[in-house]
Amino acid sequence: MRKILPALIFLTCRAAYADDASNEPAYWSHPSVDGGKCCATLMEVRDNIDRLDHAIIALMAECGKYVAEAGRFKKDPGAVSVPARVEAIISKVRADAEAQGLDPAVAERTYRAMIAAFEDYERKEWTRRYGREPAK
């Protein structure tokens, strides 16, 4: 699962990387990002996606620190998954995505994958910090 999240983000943000026409003119329409200031070439699109990827990874790293911290409040690794909490997060994420102009389905799929990966990470961190799996 830990390999799925980076792959998902890569695939989500890399849709524009489908070909090598980095300096070719657009085939349709006019620039529509940043008030029409960007992007005149595919390379500009890719440069901006790279910039955003860096910011996304920085935010994920920060989130991972809090995920590991959450483990301090769980009695065992089994307490990591809370389905009702996941659904509440998904509901908020879908509404936020729609308000910001992102397809809610894209946000939901991304967050479900991210939550699953972070749950695996939190269980691993709980076990690493506790020193062993708890007795059942």
C-alpha positions as CSV (number, residue, x, y, z in Angstrom):
1,M,0.0,0.0,0.0
2,R,2.9,2.3,0.7
3,K,3.9,2.1,-3.0
4,I,0.4,2.9,-4.2
5,L,0.2,6.5,-2.8
6,P,3.3,7.8,-4.6
7,A,2.2,6.0,-7.8
8,L,-1.3,7.5,-7.5
9,I,0.0,11.0,-7.0
10,F,2.5,10.5,-9.9
11,L,-0.3,9.3,-12.2
12,T,-2.7,12.0,-11.1
13,C,-0.4,14.9,-11.5
14,R,1.5,13.5,-14.5
15,A,-1.4,13.2,-17.0
16,A,0.2,16.0,-19.0
17,Y,3.4,13.9,-19.4
18,A,1.8,11.5,-22.0
19,D,4.0,12.7,-24.9
20,D,7.3,14.4,-25.7
21,A,5.8,17.5,-27.3
22,S,7.1,19.8,-24.6
23,N,7.6,22.9,-26.7
24,E,4.8,22.3,-29.3
25,P,1.9,24.8,-29.4
26,A,-1.4,23.7,-27.9
27,Y,-3.8,22.1,-30.3
28,W,-6.9,23.8,-29.0
29,S,-8.0,26.8,-26.9
30,H,-6.0,29.4,-25.1
31,P,-4.1,29.4,-21.8
32,S,-6.6,29.0,-19.0
33,V,-4.5,28.7,-15.8
34,D,-3.5,31.6,-13.7
35,G,-5.9,34.0,-15.5
36,G,-4.6,33.0,-18.9
37,K,-1.0,33.7,-18.1
38,C,0.0,30.1,-18.2
39,C,0.7,28.0,-20.1
40,A,2.0,28.6,-23.6
41,T,3.9,25.3,-23.8
42,L,3.6,21.8,-22.4
43,M,7.0,22.4,-20.7
44,E,5.4,25.3,-18.7
45,V,2.6,22.9,-17.7
46,R,5.1,20.3,-16.6
47,D,7.2,22.8,-14.7
48,N,4.2,23.9,-12.7
49,I,3.2,20.3,-12.1
50,D,6.7,19.6,-10.8
51,R,6.4,22.6,-8.5
52,L,3.1,21.4,-7.2
53,D,4.4,17.8,-6.7
54,H,7.1,19.2,-4.5
55,A,4.5,21.1,-2.4
56,I,2.3,18.0,-2.2
57,I,5.1,15.9,-1.0
58,A,6.1,18.5,1.7
59,L,2.5,18.5,2.9
60,M,2.3,14.7,2.9
61,A,5.6,14.6,4.9
62,E,4.1,17.0,7.5
63,C,0.9,14.9,7.6
64,G,2.9,11.8,8.1
65,K,4.4,13.3,11.3
66,Y,1.0,13.9,12.7
67,V,-0.1,10.4,11.7
68,A,2.8,8.9,13.6
69,E,1.9,11.1,16.6
70,A,-1.7,9.9,16.5
71,G,-0.4,6.5,17.3
72,R,0.4,7.6,20.8
73,F,-3.3,7.9,21.5
74,K,-4.2,4.4,20.2
75,K,-4.1,1.4,22.5
76,D,-3.0,-1.0,19.7
77,P,-2.5,-1.1,15.9
78,G,-6.0,-2.3,15.5
79,A,-7.3,1.0,16.8
80,V,-5.8,2.8,13.8
81,S,-8.6,2.2,11.4
82,V,-11.8,4.1,12.2
83,P,-14.3,3.7,9.3
84,A,-16.6,6.4,10.5
85,R,-13.7,8.9,10.7
86,V,-12.7,8.0,7.1
87,E,-16.2,8.6,5.8
88,A,-16.3,12.0,7.6
89,I,-13.0,13.0,6.0
90,I,-14.2,11.9,2.6
91,S,-17.4,13.9,3.0
92,K,-15.4,17.0,3.9
93,V,-12.8,16.4,1.1
94,R,-15.5,16.1,-1.5
95,A,-17.2,19.3,-0.5
96,D,-13.8,21.2,-0.3
97,A,-12.9,19.8,-3.7
98,E,-16.1,21.0,-5.3
99,A,-15.7,24.4,-3.7
100,Q,-12.2,24.7,-5.1
101,G,-13.1,23.5,-8.6
102,L,-11.6,20.0,-8.4
103,D,-13.7,17.0,-9.5
104,P,-14.9,15.5,-6.1
105,A,-14.3,11.9,-7.5
106,V,-10.7,12.7,-8.0
107,A,-10.3,14.0,-4.5
108,E,-12.2,11.0,-3.0
109,R,-10.1,8.4,-4.8
110,T,-6.9,10.2,-3.9
111,Y,-7.8,10.6,-0.3
112,R,-9.0,7.0,0.1
113,A,-5.6,5.8,-1.2
114,M,-3.8,8.3,1.0
115,I,-5.7,7.3,4.1
116,A,-5.1,3.6,3.5
117,A,-1.4,4.2,3.0
118,F,-1.2,6.4,6.2
119,E,-3.1,3.8,8.2
120,D,-0.5,1.2,7.2
121,Y,2.2,3.7,8.1
122,E,0.6,4.5,11.5
123,R,0.3,0.7,12.3
124,K,4.0,0.3,11.4
125,E,5.0,3.3,13.5
126,W,2.9,2.1,16.4
127,T,4.7,-1.3,16.4
128,R,8.1,0.3,15.9
129,R,7.6,2.7,18.8
130,Y,5.9,0.2,21.1
131,G,8.6,-2.3,20.3
132,R,6.4,-5.3,19.5
133,E,2.9,-6.3,18.5
134,P,0.6,-6.3,21.5
135,A,-0.6,-9.6,22.9
136,K,-4.0,-10.6,21.6
